Amino acid sequence: MDMFVIQGGYPLSGRTTVSGAKNAALPIMAASLLADGMTTLHGVPDLVDVDTLAHLLRALGSQVERTESGDLTLEVLNTRPNLADYELVRRMRASVCVLGPLLARRGAACVSLPGGCNIGDRPIDLHLKGLKALGASIRVERGYVIAEAQRLRGANIYLGGPFGSTVTGTANVMAAATLAEGRTTIEAAACEPEVVDLGHYLNAMGARITGLGTPFLQIDGVERLHGVPHTIIPDRIEAATLMIAAAMTHGEVRIDNVRVDHMTAIIEKLREIGVTIDVNGTSVRVTTSGRLRSIDCIALPYPGVPTDVQAQLMALLTCASGISIVTDKVFPDRFMHLPELVRLGARIRREGNCAIVSGVGELSGASVMASDLRASAALVLAGLAATGESVIRRIYHLDRGYDQLEIKLNQLGAQIHRMVDEPQNMPASLTLSVSDKAEDTSDPTHELRGPTWLKRMGITPRTEA
């Protein structure tokens, strides 16, 4: 297991480029299960999550290859396998996006309930509600979703939930509906750019989807889809993270491959805090002058400030003057980074789904532990701004969702060193108070979740390659 050792206090300067969006690439990769022929994806980031999903797709009969130019090619060679096993799906929540494509194309799917970051309750009940409305027979047994349908039928579906629309649920149901008989309408669909990118990919394959980018989608089912080339949109979350890194270190950074039209809310919030952002097409220049200002901010579904930027924004506000209030209405429990920021000298207290941030003059280096993907990024940003040396542990979370983030930051002047997390590699200036034991992946109940009991439950998982 690796860790970062960060020497803080270095202003960032220079130029860097945003990679393709993880949250767009993963559901698009899953949707390639619907297609005849080869799909070529440009701009797919080099991430652990991408590798995990590629492994799952291979187990489901696809050939997945990374070309020398960095593109990803995907082609279904065997349409019989229908089991998305626990050992793969537990690693990443986006793996559940294979459920809709498997059901629509192969008539049956057996998909483990998903894992992923620990950021609060994220049920998939809306996914199942939508697929049931399309005519699927669905039951959940021993941690698996077992779904069957001869052919899905178009339906009117409402996907609103207690905290807004469901992004992966919209992706799953929309992908399944492309091969359903008749017309499907989805109300309260997610409007996120990543959902729109998936829709554009499906339409290029021959689907008939209208209303992309609005809460109302209309999908007219077709008989078949075919593989196509497609370019993944830039990652708006990575772009925001890099902007905040420049602001926290009082640097001057130019960031390329930015879709500013996807980032209106976060750019306006950063400007309100006192960050200067100059836009020139797909390039932005980020600078700061003077003390940053406190704000009130609410994380909301798109087009609001993304919940995936909440932790990074909170790190920035720890260095602002005055008191800020950060509220997360998407994942109200997504505050596990708070105590770690406090270890770095921040003054934050939580009240329900709000965090009250009292700005401090400066942060100071400490040993901290990441709890999830975006918390990892927030702690790295705080370490860049802190005086002295910081250690960020469990950075495997970061590797799941950022394409070589420390390399990009180091090219801008940061001092981040990746090291094996062992006692002899700990800086002498820091004394760790928490041991970071590798996750125990042994599972004595695994046999109860495998193919044997599935056969006893009346479904025969097809796993042959």
C-alpha positions in Angstrom: 0.0 0.0 0.0 1.3 3.4 -1.0 1.3 6.8 0.7 2.1 10.4 -0.2 4.7 12.4 1.6 4.1 16.1 0.8 6.3 19.1 1.5 3.9 22.0 1.6 4.2 25.7 0.9 5.2 25.6 -2.7 3.1 27.8 -5.1 2.1 25.9 -8.2 2.9 27.4 -11.6 2.9 26.2 -15.2 0.5 24.4 -17.5 -1.3 21.0 -17.3 -4.1 19.1 -19.1 -7.3 17.5 -17.7 -7.8 13.8 -18.5 -11.1 12.2 -19.7 -13.9 11.9 -17.2 -14.0 8.7 -15.1 -17.7 9.1 -14.4 -18.4 9.2 -18.1 -15.9 6.5 -19.2 -17.2 3.8 -16.9 -20.9 3.7 -17.9 -19.9 4.1 -21.5 -17.6 1.1 -21.2 -20.5 -0.9 -19.6 -22.8 0.2 -22.4 -20.5 -1.4 -25.0 -22.1 -4.7 -23.9 -25.1 -3.6 -26.0 -23.2 -3.3 -29.3 -22.3 -5.5 -32.2 -18.8 -4.8 -33.4 -15.9 -2.8 -32.0 -16.1 0.4 -29.9 -13.0 2.6 -29.7 -13.0 5.1 -26.9 -10.6 8.0 -27.0 -9.5 9.9 -23.8 -10.2 7.1 -21.3 -8.2 7.9 -18.2 -5.6 5.4 -16.9 -7.2 4.5 -13.6 -7.7 1.6 -11.3 -11.5 1.8 -11.7 -11.1 1.6 -15.5 -8.9 -1.5 -15.1 -11.4 -3.0 -12.7 -14.3 -2.6 -15.1 -12.2 -3.8 -18.0 -11.5 -7.0 -16.0 -15.3 -7.4 -15.3 -16.1 -6.9 -19.0 -13.6 -9.5 -20.0 -15.4 -11.9 -17.6 -18.6 -11.0 -19.4 -17.3 -12.0 -22.8 -15.7 -8.8 -24.1 -12.3 -8.2 -25.5 -10.9 -5.0 -23.9 -7.5 -3.7 -25.0 -5.5 -0.5 -24.4 -3.8 0.6 -27.6 -0.3 2.2 -27.8 -1.9 5.6 -28.4 -3.9 5.2 -25.1 -7.3 4.4 -26.7 -9.5 1.7 -25.4 -11.1 -0.9 -27.7 -14.0 -3.0 -26.6 -15.8 -5.8 -28.5 -18.2 -8.4 -27.4 -17.0 -11.8 -28.5 -19.3 -14.0 -26.3 -22.8 -13.1 -25.3 -23.4 -16.0 -23.0 -21.8 -14.9 -19.7 -24.2 -13.0 -17.4 -22.6 -13.2 -13.9 -20.9 -10.0 -12.5 -19.2 -11.6 -9.5 -18.9 -10.1 -6.0 -15.1 -10.2 -6.1 -15.1 -7.7 -8.9 -18.2 -5.6 -8.3 -17.5 -5.0 -4.6 -14.4 -2.9 -5.6 -16.4 -0.2 -7.5 -19.9 1.0 -7.5 -20.0 1.8 -11.2 -19.8 -1.9 -11.9 -23.6 -2.0 -11.4 -23.9 -0.2 -14.7 -23.5 -3.6 -16.5 -26.9 -4.6 -15.1 -29.1 -2.8 -17.7 -27.0 -3.7 -20.7 -26.8 -7.4 -19.7 -30.5 -7.6 -19.2 -31.4 -5.8 -22.4 -28.9 -7.7 -24.6 -28.8 -11.2 -23.0 -32.1 -11.5 -21.3 -30.6 -12.3 -17.9 -28.2 -10.7 -15.5 -26.8 -11.7 -12.1 -24.9 -8.8 -10.7 -23.5 -8.4 -7.2 -24.7 -5.4 -5.2 -22.0 -2.8 -5.6 -19.2 -1.5 -3.4 -17.1 1.7 -3.8 -16.3 4.7 -1.7 -17.7 5.0 1.9 -19.6 8.2 1.5 -23.0 7.3 2.9 -26.0 5.3 1.9 -26.4 4.8 -1.9 -29.1 2.2 -2.6 -29.9 1.0 -6.1 -33.6 0.8 -5.5 -34.3 3.3 -8.3 -32.2 1.2 -10.8 -34.4 -1.8 -10.0 -37.6 0.3 -10.1 -36.8 1.4 -13.6 -35.8 -2.0 -14.9 -39.0 -3.5 -13.3 -41.0 -0.9 -15.1 -39.4 -2.1 -18.4 -40.8 -5.6 -17.7 -37.9 -7.3 -15.9 -38.4 -9.9 -13.2 -36.0 -8.9 -10.4 -35.2 -10.3 -7.1 -32.3 -9.8 -4.7 -30.8 -12.9 -3.1 -27.7 -13.1 -0.8 -26.2 -9.9 -2.1 -26.9 -10.4 -5.8 -29.5 -8.8 -8.1 -31.0 -11.5 -10.3 -32.9 -10.0 -13.3 -34.6 -11.8 -16.2 -36.6 -10.7 -19.2 -37.4 -12.2 -22.7 -37.4 -8.6 -24.1 -37.9 -5.4 -22.3 -40.9 -3.2 -23.1 -41.1 0.6 -23.1 -42.7 2.3 -20.1 -43.1 5.6 -18.3 -40.6 5.8 -15.5 -40.0 8.3 -12.7 -36.5 8.2 -11.2 -36.6 10.9 -8.6 -35.3 10.0 -5.1 -35.1 11.7 -1.7 -31.9 13.4 -2.6 -32.6 14.2 -6.3 -32.1 12.2 -9.4 -29.9 9.1 -9.7 -26.9 9.4 -12.0 -26.0 5.7 -12.3 -29.6 4.7 -12.2 -30.4 7.0 -15.2 -27.4 5.5 -17.0 -28.6 1.9 -16.3 -32.2 2.4 -17.3 -31.5 4.6 -20.3 -29.0 2.0 -21.6 -31.5 -0.8 -21.1 -34.3 1.1 -22.8 -32.4 1.5 -26.0 -33.2 -2.2 -26.9 -36.7 -2.3 -25.4 -39.7 -2.7 -27.5 -41.6 0.6 -28.0 -41.1 4.0 -26.3 -39.7 4.7 -22.9 -40.0 8.1 -21.1 -37.9 8.8 -18.1 -38.9 11.7 -15.8 -36.6 13.2 -13.2 -33.6 11.9 -15.2 -30.1 13.0 -14.1 -28.8 15.9 -16.2 -25.1 15.5 -15.4 -22.7 15.9 -18.4 -21.6 12.3 -17.9 -25.1 11.0 -18.5 -25.3 13.2 -21.6 -22.0 11.8 -22.9 -23.4 8.3 -22.4 -26.5 9.3 -24.4 -24.4 10.7 -27.2 -22.5 7.5 -27.4 -25.7 5.4 -27.4 -27.2 7.6 -30.2 -24.0 7.2 -32.2 -24.5 3.4 -31.9 -27.9 3.7 -33.4 -30.1 4.4 -30.3 -33.0 7.0 -30.5 -32.7 9.2 -27.4 -34.0 12.7 -27.1 -34.0 15.2 -24.2 -30.4 14.7 -23.1 -29.4 17.3 -20.6 -33.0 17.7 -19.4 -34.9 15.8 -16.7 -37.2 14.3 -19.4 -35.8 11.6 -21.7 -37.6 9.9 -24.5 -36.1 6.6 -25.9 -37.5 4.7 -28.9 -36.2 1.2 -28.8 -34.3 -0.3 -31.7 -33.4 -3.9 -32.7 -29.7 -3.6 -32.4 -26.7 -1.3 -31.8 -23.3 -1.2 -33.4 -19.9 -0.3 -32.1 -18.5 3.2 -32.9 -15.6 5.5 -32.0 -16.3 8.0 -29.2 -14.3 10.6 -27.3 -14.8 10.8 -23.5 -15.6 14.3 -22.2 -13.0 16.1 -20.0 -13.2 15.4 -16.3 -14.9 18.4 -14.6 -14.0 17.1 -11.2 -10.3 16.8 -12.0 -10.5 20.3 -13.5 -12.0 21.7 -10.3 -9.5 19.9 -8.2 -6.6 21.4 -10.2 -8.2 24.9 -10.0 -8.5 24.6 -6.2 -4.9 23.4 -5.9 -3.7 26.5 -7.7 -5.8 28.7 -5.5 -4.8 27.0 -2.2 -1.1 27.4 -3.0 -1.5 31.0 -4.4 0.0 29.9 -7.6 -0.6 30.6 -11.3 -1.7 27.7 -13.4 -3.1 27.3 -16.9 -5.3 24.2 -17.3 -6.2 22.8 -20.7 -9.0 20.5 -22.0 -11.6 22.1 -19.7 -15.3 22.1 -20.5 -16.2 25.4 -18.7 -19.9 24.9 -19.8 -19.9 21.9 -17.4 -18.5 23.9 -14.5 -20.5 27.1 -14.3 -21.5 26.6 -10.6 -18.1 25.7 -9.3 -16.3 28.4 -11.3 -18.8 31.0 -9.9 -18.2 29.8 -6.3 -14.4 29.9 -6.8 -14.7 33.5 -8.0 -16.9 34.4 -5.1 -14.2 33.0 -2.8 -11.7 35.3 -4.5 -10.1 33.1 -7.1 -9.4 34.7 -10.5 -10.4 32.4 -13.4 -9.7 33.7 -16.9 -11.4 31.5 -19.6 -10.0 31.2 -23.1 -11.9 28.5 -25.0 -11.1 25.2 -23.4 -8.2 26.7 -21.4 -8.5 28.5 -18.0 -5.9 30.5 -16.1 -6.2 30.3 -12.3 -4.6 32.9 -9.9 -5.3 34.4 -6.5 -4.4 37.7 -4.9 -5.0 38.6 -1.3 -6.9 36.6 1.4 -9.7 34.3 0.3 -13.2 35.0 1.4 -15.7 32.8 3.2 -18.9 31.7 1.5 -22.0 29.5 2.0 -22.1 26.6 -0.5 -24.6 23.8 -1.1 -23.7 20.6 -3.1 -26.6 19.8 -5.4 -27.3 17.6 -8.4 -26.2 19.2 -11.7 -26.1 22.1 -12.6 -25.3 22.8 -9.0 -21.9 22.5 -7.2 -21.0 18.8 -7.5 -20.9 16.7 -4.4 -17.7 15.3 -5.8 -16.1 18.8 -5.3 -17.5 19.3 -1.8 -14.4 18.0 0.1 -11.9 19.9 -2.1 -13.9 23.1 -1.7 -14.0 22.6 2.1 -10.2 22.3 2.1 -9.9 25.6 0.3 -12.3 27.3 2.7 -10.2 26.3 5.7 -7.7 28.9 4.4 -10.3 31.6 3.8 -11.1 34.4 6.2 -14.4 34.2 8.2 -16.9 31.4 8.6 -18.2 29.3 5.7 -21.1 26.8 5.7 -20.9 23.8 3.4 -24.0 21.7 3.0 -24.3 18.5 1.0 -27.8 17.6 -0.2 -26.7 14.8 -2.4 -24.8 12.6 0.2 -25.6 14.1 3.6 -23.1 11.9 5.4 -20.1 12.7 3.1 -18.0 14.3 5.8 -15.4 11.7 6.8 -12.7 14.1 5.7 -13.5 16.6 8.4 -11.5 15.1 11.3 -8.5 14.6 9.0 -8.6 18.2 7.9 -8.8 19.1 11.6 -5.6 17.2 12.2 -4.0 19.5 9.6 -5.1 22.5 11.7 -8.5 23.3 10.2 -11.4 24.4 12.4 -14.5 22.6 11.4 -17.6 21.3 13.1 -20.4 19.3 11.7 -24.1 19.9 12.2 -26.2 17.3 10.3 -25.6 17.6 6.6 -23.7 20.9 7.1 -20.1 21.7 8.0 -19.2 25.0 9.7 -15.7 26.0 8.6 -13.9 28.8 10.5 -10.9 29.9 8.4 -7.4 29.7 9.9 -4.3 31.6 9.0 -2.5 28.5 7.8 -2.6 24.7 7.9 0.2 22.7 9.4 1.6 19.3 8.2 0.4 16.2 9.9 -0.3 12.5 9.2 -3.8 11.9 7.9 -5.8 9.0 6.4 -8.0 9.1 3.3 -11.5 7.6 3.6 -12.7 7.9 0.0 -11.7 9.2 -3.4 -12.6 12.9 -3.1 -11.5 13.0 0.5 -8.1 11.8 -0.7 -7.9 14.8 -3.1 -9.0 17.2 -0.4 -6.2 16.0 1.9 -3.6 16.3 -0.9 -4.7 19.9 -1.5 -4.5 20.7 2.2 -1.0 19.1 2.3 0.1 21.3 -0.6 -1.0 24.4 1.3 0.2 23.4 4.8 3.5 24.4 6.3 5.9 21.5 6.8 5.5 17.9 5.9 2.3 15.9 5.6 1.7 12.2 5.1 -1.5 11.0 3.2 -2.2 7.4 3.8 -4.6 5.0 1.9 -4.0 6.8 -1.4 -5.3 3.8 -3.3 -8.6 5.7 -3.2 -7.0 8.5 -5.2 -5.6 6.1 -7.8 -9.2 4.9 -8.4 -10.3 8.2 -9.8 -7.4 10.6 -10.7 -5.1 10.0 -13.7 -1.5 10.5 -12.3 -2.6 13.5 -10.1 0.7 13.7 -8.2 2.7 13.7 -11.5 0.6 16.6 -12.8 1.0 18.5 -9.6 4.7 17.8 -9.3 5.1 19.1 -12.9 3.6 22.3 -11.6 6.1 22.6 -8.7 4.5 20.5 -6.0 6.7 18.3 -3.8 4.8 15.0 -3.6 6.6 11.7 -3.0 4.9 8.4 -3.4 6.3 5.8 -1.0 5.4 2.4 0.2 3.5 2.7 3.5 6.0 1.0 5.8 7.4 2.3 9.2 10.9 2.7 7.8 9.6 5.1 5.2 7.8 7.4 7.7 9.3 10.9 8.0 11.1 11.4 11.3 9.2 14.7 11.8 5.9 12.9 12.0 4.7 10.3 14.6 1.8 8.2 13.4 -1.0 7.6 15.9 -3.1 5.3 13.7 -1.9 2.1 12.1 -2.9 1.6 8.5 -3.4 -2.2 8.1 -4.2 -3.4 4.6 -7.8 -4.4 4.1 -8.5 -8.0 4.9 -10.0 -9.3 1.7 -10.7 -12.8 3.1 -14.4 -13.6 3.2 -15.5 -16.8 4.8 -19.0 -16.4 3.4 -17.8 -16.1 -0.2 -18.9 -19.5 -1.2 -22.5 -18.6 -0.2 -22.3 -15.8 -2.9 -20.9 -17.9 -5.7 -22.3 -19.9 -8.6 -23.3 -22.9 -6.5 -26.0 -21.2 -4.6 -27.1 -19.2 -7.6 -28.0 -22.5 -9.3 -29.9 -23.5 -6.2 -31.9 -20.3 -6.5 -33.1 -21.1 -10.0 -30.7 -19.2 -12.2 -27.7 -20.6 -14.1 -25.0 -18.0 -14.3 -23.1 -18.2 -17.6 -19.5 -17.5 -16.9 -17.7 -19.2 -19.7 -15.3 -17.0 -21.7 
